[in-house]
Amino acid sequence: MIFDSDVLIWLSRGDPDAIALVESTPDRSLSVVTLMEILQGVRSRTEMKQTQESLRNLSFRFLPLSESIGHLAAGLIEEHTLSHGLQMPDALIAATAIENGEVLATANLRHFRPIRRLALKPFHPRRP
């Protein structure tokens, strides 16, 4: 299963449902785009190291971009940007999931639901 950045953000906040979802998934993957989104949000070198260590300790596999993922993402942009506002990072994450035959766990269903070839695992965090 590939995890979207929103699930990882909820995980870092200690959300019980995010923890349960990650812990119950034996094969955990991240698109390199998601990794970059997460690292872009850190506020210090210490937090960056802690984030990287946490992802390693949780045994996330990082899925690189490829030429075929790029082509697929470009097609998704053509198909869904005007109608649904699909942005480049989400197109690349969706294309990575499709190309690798993985399900995408996300709370951002609105961004991904229009992509018919993409298998989704809806995530609903507990909001305080």
C-alpha positions in Angstrom: 0.0 0.0 0.0 1.2 3.5 -0.8 0.5 6.2 1.8 -0.3 9.8 0.9 1.3 12.6 2.9 -1.9 13.4 4.8 -1.9 9.9 6.5 1.7 10.5 7.5 0.9 13.9 8.9 -1.9 12.3 11.0 0.5 9.5 12.0 3.0 12.1 13.3 0.2 13.7 15.3 -0.5 10.4 17.0 -3.9 9.8 15.4 -4.9 6.3 16.6 -6.5 5.4 13.2 -3.4 6.5 11.3 -1.3 4.4 13.6 -3.6 1.4 13.3 -3.6 1.7 9.5 0.2 1.9 9.1 0.8 -0.8 11.7 -1.7 -3.2 10.1 -0.1 -2.8 6.6 2.9 -5.1 6.2 4.1 -3.7 2.9 4.4 0.1 3.3 5.4 2.3 0.4 5.8 6.0 -0.3 6.1 7.8 -3.6 9.3 9.8 -3.6 7.0 12.8 -4.2 5.3 12.1 -0.8 8.7 11.8 0.8 9.6 15.3 -0.6 6.3 16.7 0.6 6.9 15.5 4.1 10.5 16.7 4.2 9.5 20.0 2.8 7.3 20.6 5.8 9.9 20.1 8.5 11.1 23.1 10.5 14.7 22.1 11.5 17.5 19.7 10.7 16.7 17.7 13.9 13.1 17.3 12.8 14.3 16.2 9.3 16.5 13.5 10.8 13.7 12.4 13.2 11.3 12.2 10.2 13.7 10.2 8.1 14.5 7.8 11.0 10.8 7.3 11.7 10.1 6.4 8.1 13.0 4.0 8.1 11.9 2.4 11.4 8.5 1.9 10.0 10.1 0.1 7.0 8.6 2.3 4.3 9.8 1.4 0.8 10.4 4.5 -1.4 9.2 4.2 -4.9 11.1 6.3 -7.4 9.8 8.2 -10.4 10.3 6.7 -13.8 9.7 7.7 -17.4 6.5 5.7 -17.5 5.2 7.3 -14.3 5.9 10.7 -15.8 4.0 9.9 -19.0 1.1 8.5 -17.0 1.0 11.5 -14.7 1.0 13.8 -17.7 -2.0 12.0 -19.1 -3.8 12.3 -15.7 -3.1 16.0 -15.7 -4.6 16.3 -19.2 -7.6 14.3 -18.2 -8.3 15.7 -14.7 -6.8 19.2 -14.2 -9.6 21.2 -15.8 -12.4 19.1 -14.5 -11.2 18.3 -11.0 -8.2 20.5 -10.4 -5.6 17.7 -10.2 -2.2 19.1 -9.3 1.2 17.8 -10.4 2.2 16.2 -7.0 -1.1 14.2 -6.7 -0.8 13.2 -10.4 2.7 11.8 -9.8 1.6 10.0 -6.6 -1.4 8.5 -8.4 0.7 7.5 -11.3 3.2 5.8 -9.0 0.4 3.8 -7.3 -1.1 2.8 -10.6 2.3 1.9 -12.2 3.3 -0.3 -9.2 -0.2 -1.9 -8.8 -0.6 -0.5 -5.3 -3.6 0.8 -3.4 -3.3 4.5 -2.3 -4.3 5.3 1.3 -5.4 8.9 1.6 -7.8 11.2 3.3 -7.9 13.4 0.2 -10.4 11.4 -1.7 -11.6 14.5 -3.5 -8.2 14.8 -5.2 -8.0 11.1 -6.2 -11.5 9.7 -6.6 -11.9 10.9 -10.3 -9.0 8.7 -11.3 -10.8 5.5 -12.2 -7.7 3.3 -12.6 -6.5 4.2 -9.1 -7.4 1.8 -6.2 -8.1 3.8 -3.0 -8.1 3.0 0.7 -10.1 5.9 2.3 -8.6 7.2 5.5 -10.7 9.2 8.0 -8.7 10.7 10.9 -10.2 11.3 14.3 -10.5 15.0 14.5 -10.4 16.5 18.0 
